[in-house]
Amino acid sequence: MEIKFGNNEFYIENEQKERLGEITFYDKNPTTIVIDHTYVHETLRGQSIARTLVNQVVRFAREHNKKIIPLCSYADKVLSSSEEFKDVIKKD
């Protein structure tokens, strides 16, 4: 499944261009992004799609030297559950 990048979002869609999964974020300031939404269509749940979308934002943040504030509860759960993301989580 191809993950596409749009205006502060990563997403997947079917052949009819219907969104089946997405993660959105916005710039809080020049060095920080906020993940505010993650969605996966019920037919794709349980296939690690949401985790893959979070990983895409992490990759984006690392490439652009940004930190992440995970406002979305799913993103917060993923990012706070592993040491591998420690370098991108914004500390207060």
N, C-alpha and C positions, 0 to 999 in steps of 0.2 A: 504494500500500500504506500503510495507516494505522499509524503508530507510536504505541504506547500507553505510558503511564507507570504503573508500579506502585510497589511498596515498594523504593525504591532501584534501580530498573531501568527500562529502556526495552525494548520488545519488539514483535514483530509475530507475528501468528498467522493461521492460515487460518480458513475458515468453521466448521470443526469444533473451533475453539479449541485447536488444536495449535500449540505454539511453533515458529516457523520461523526466528526470529532473536532474539537478546537481548544486552544488555550490562548487567552488574551492577556496582554500586559500593557503597561504604560510607563512613560518616563516620569519618575518622581522628581528627579534632578539629573544633571549631566552624568552622574556616576551611579545612579540607582534606578532599577526598574521594579515595578510592582506587578506581580501576577495576581490578577483579579478574577479569573474565571477559567474553569476547565470543564469540558463537556464531552461525553462520548455517548453516541446513540445506543440505546438498550440492546440492539442486535449485535453490537461489537464489544460489549462489556465483558470483562474477564479475559481479555486478550492482550493486556498490558499496553493498550493504545494510549491511555492517559499518562502512564509512566513514560512512554516514548515521547509524548508531547512535552512533558516536564523536562526531559533530557534535552530536547531541542532548545528550550529556553535557556537551560544551563549552558549549553554549548554557545549560544548566542551571547549570553552575558560574559562568558570567559573570553570570547573573541573580541568583545568590545570593552573589556576591562570594566565591567559593571558588576555591582552587587545586586542581590535580589531580596525583596521583601515579599514573602509568600502570603498575601492576603487571602487567597483562595484556600479553603480548608484542606483540599486534597493535595495541593502543591506544598502546603505547610507540612502535612504529614510525611510526604515523600522526602522533602528536603531536610527535615529535622530528624529523620530516622536513620541517617547514614553519615558517617564521617567523610565520605567521598564528596559531599556537597558543602562541607564546612567553609571552603574558600570563597564561595559565592553568596552565602547568606549574610545579609546586612545585620550587623550587631548594633544595638542601641547604644 
